[in-house]
Amino acid sequence: MTALDFTHDPGRRSWVASAGPDTDFPLQNLPFGVVAGADVEPRGAVRIGDMVLHLSGLAESGLLTGEAQAAAEAGSDGALNVLFALGSGPRLALRRALHALLAEGAPQQQAVSALLIPLRDVDVLLPARIGDYTDFYVGIHHARSVGALFRPDNPLLPNYKWVPIGYHGRASSVRVSGIPIGRPNGQLKAADASAPVLAPTRRLDFELELGAWIGPENRLGTPVRIDDAESHIAGFCLLNDWSARDVQAWEYQPLGPFLAKSFGTTVSPWVITPEALAPFRIPFDRPEGDPAPLPYLDSPPHRASGGLDIELQVRISTARMRDDCEPPHPITRSSSRHMYWTFAQMVTHHTSNGCNLQPGDLLGSGTLSGPDTGSEGSLLELSHGGTDPIRLPNGETRTFLEDGDEITLSARAHRPGAATIGFGECVAVVQSAITYP
């Protein structure tokens, strides 16, 4: 786990005017991403407030040395896979160098200022080339709620508390925040119908998740120990694993999700590093009476600080709300505290059979619902399977998403004695059904 240092000091401020304590991106955050401009090819960048700093310009500036210089050079390409592969040492060196250059009183302010670009002048892209994408199911409250809809007497399957459940997702349809999501077609079968039909989903849903970007790879046939797993994570993002619930209900047996999930996943563009989240680590505890994880998924250091404390929120903006200039409405709030399995356990279990993870691979947490009303991480739960519509302030109701609905995921980490940092937004608007040829 990353130790706290001067880069976490909540009293330090940046000379960048937009990087104040109320932003998601103060001096203590410094996430990585990829941006492009009208006349600029995609390049790796760091965000500070509402500005971005091209890593290629920084690498050519002569302001860096050693591992920080190597990291900036690695991140100068149009994808961050090479930077991810370097691991935590060069990434931490670059973070410390950036912090010093961007802090109030930095003697290099004039030189660095010339390298900054307003965020509004660039397009923000996917931060990495995604080779593989695995979505887990670590939100136990979501698992119980969804299970209760189909198995009221036995909502949680017997393997849930023993193994981090996951499925292999579709990397090619992962898109960055801001790109619309098309309503998919799929086979639908009504309970009283003799045969299914191919039609646009009527039960389009969002899922509130966190994602983790894989850093250094493990070789094929080489499992990752639990205490080494964090070193294979390059950073975190928000993730919306869009779901067609009616398609899913018909197709998921016996092999699990397929077309109900593969049509699209949305991720936030900024890679929040493990170093930035160091102040928000918490103990990983199992509820009393639950089985302890098997030894390969457990260790004293992991129990001491394997969890994350991040507040999560989902807002909806319907087409009518936007036409009437009404603000997006919060429909749920949850927390990463509700993860039953940690990202370290996901990495360790994923590799326990010798599977090799590679730089830029993406892991999703699964839906992170909370235990209370108002903390459900999907409309499937919020509307109790479509039987109890949620009511919006303007009188509209929703059981599942309609065309024109815009869903925004956001996240912030805060605690006394630490600077609050955020993830930005993970947003997409639902477009009408795709045309079947």
PyMOL commands that set and color helices and strands:
alter all, ss='L'
color gray80, all
select helices_A, chain A and resi 6-8+55-59+66-74+81-86+88-102+109-113+119-121+140-150+171-173+226-232+245-251+259-262+278-280+295-297+300-305+319-323+336-338+343-351+379-382
alter helices_A, ss='H'
color red, helices_A
select strands_A, chain A and resi 32-37+40-48+51-54+116-118+123-125+133-136+166-168+174-176+181-182+185-188+197-200+204-205+208-214+233-240+243-244+265-267+281-282+307-308+311-317+329-335+362-364+390-391+397-398+406-413+421-431
alter strands_A, ss='S'
color yellow, strands_A
deselect
rebuild
show_as cartoon
